[in-house]
Amino acid sequence: MADPAKAMTRARSRNNLTLMLLPPRSPELNPQENIWRSLRQRFLSNRIFDNYDAILEAFCDAWNRLIDDPQRITSIGSGQWILTGQT
Protein backbone atom coordinates (compact mmCIF):
# COMPACT_ATOMS: atom_id res chain seq x y z
CA MET A 1 0.00 0.00 0.00
CA ALA A 2 1.41 3.35 -1.02
CA ASP A 3 1.44 6.52 1.02
CA PRO A 4 -1.28 8.69 -0.62
CA ALA A 5 0.57 11.94 0.13
CA LYS A 6 3.75 10.69 -1.55
CA ALA A 7 1.76 9.32 -4.49
CA MET A 8 0.06 12.72 -4.94
CA THR A 9 3.40 14.51 -4.77
CA ARG A 10 4.82 12.25 -7.49
CA ALA A 11 1.71 12.63 -9.68
CA ARG A 12 1.81 16.42 -9.31
CA SER A 13 5.47 16.62 -10.25
CA ARG A 14 5.09 14.28 -13.25
CA ASN A 15 2.00 16.02 -14.63
CA ASN A 16 2.73 19.61 -13.63
CA LEU A 17 -0.45 19.77 -11.52
CA THR A 18 -1.29 22.48 -9.05
CA LEU A 19 -3.58 21.59 -6.17
CA MET A 20 -6.19 24.09 -5.05
CA LEU A 21 -6.76 23.28 -1.40
CA LEU A 22 -10.11 24.22 0.05
CA PRO A 23 -10.12 26.14 3.30
CA PRO A 24 -11.34 24.16 6.30
CA ARG A 25 -15.01 24.39 7.24
CA SER A 26 -16.12 25.73 3.85
CA PRO A 27 -18.73 23.31 2.48
CA GLU A 28 -20.06 25.99 0.11
CA LEU A 29 -16.85 25.57 -1.91
CA ASN A 30 -17.26 21.80 -2.24
CA PRO A 31 -19.36 20.91 -5.33
CA GLN A 32 -20.66 17.67 -3.82
CA GLU A 33 -21.97 19.59 -0.80
CA ASN A 34 -23.82 21.90 -3.17
CA ILE A 35 -25.38 18.90 -4.93
CA TRP A 36 -26.51 17.47 -1.58
CA ARG A 37 -27.93 20.87 -0.54
CA SER A 38 -29.89 21.07 -3.79
CA LEU A 39 -31.32 17.57 -3.29
CA ARG A 40 -32.45 18.45 0.22
CA GLN A 41 -33.98 21.78 -0.80
CA ARG A 42 -35.73 20.64 -3.97
CA PHE A 43 -36.89 17.14 -3.13
CA LEU A 44 -36.43 16.14 0.50
CA SER A 45 -37.28 19.12 2.70
CA ASN A 46 -40.41 19.61 4.78
CA ARG A 47 -41.39 15.96 4.68
CA ILE A 48 -42.11 13.37 7.30
CA PHE A 49 -41.23 9.82 6.38
CA ASP A 50 -43.12 6.84 7.77
CA ASN A 51 -40.11 4.55 7.87
CA TYR A 52 -36.60 3.92 6.58
CA ASP A 53 -37.86 2.45 3.29
CA ALA A 54 -39.81 5.64 2.60
CA ILE A 55 -36.62 7.67 3.14
CA LEU A 56 -34.70 5.45 0.72
CA GLU A 57 -37.46 5.63 -1.87
CA ALA A 58 -37.65 9.44 -1.63
CA PHE A 59 -33.88 9.78 -1.87
CA CYS A 60 -33.63 7.42 -4.86
CA ASP A 61 -36.42 9.32 -6.61
CA ALA A 62 -34.69 12.65 -5.89
CA TRP A 63 -31.34 11.30 -7.11
CA ASN A 64 -32.86 9.91 -10.33
CA ARG A 65 -34.61 13.20 -11.02
CA LEU A 66 -31.35 15.07 -10.49
CA ILE A 67 -29.24 12.85 -12.75
CA ASP A 68 -31.87 13.19 -15.49
CA ASP A 69 -30.92 16.88 -15.64
CA PRO A 70 -27.15 17.10 -16.31
CA GLN A 71 -27.31 20.85 -16.91
CA ARG A 72 -28.59 21.35 -13.38
CA ILE A 73 -25.70 19.28 -12.00
CA THR A 74 -23.23 21.38 -13.97
CA SER A 75 -24.88 24.57 -12.75
CA ILE A 76 -24.90 23.47 -9.11
CA GLY A 77 -21.31 22.22 -9.20
CA SER A 78 -19.83 25.20 -11.02
CA GLY A 79 -19.10 28.04 -8.68
CA GLN A 80 -17.32 31.11 -9.97
CA TRP A 81 -14.18 30.09 -8.05
CA ILE A 82 -14.11 26.80 -10.00
CA LEU A 83 -14.38 28.52 -13.38
CA THR A 84 -11.56 30.97 -12.70
CA GLY A 85 -8.82 30.34 -15.21
CA GLN A 86 -11.00 28.14 -17.42
CA THR A 87 -11.20 28.95 -21.12
C-alpha angles and dihedrals in degrees: 000000000000127000104254093213092054091044090052091048091052093046091049093050094046095047100033091240125168118207119219104207117206117229114251118266095018107122091160088072094053111088094208090055089053090052091051091048090052092050091051094046098044103036115008108040127105094017134124116211122210095213146341093279090056090053091051092047092050092047093048090049091049092048093049091049090050096049090049087066108056092170090061090051090051091048094048094046097045112082120174090252089059094051095050108118094013118128 
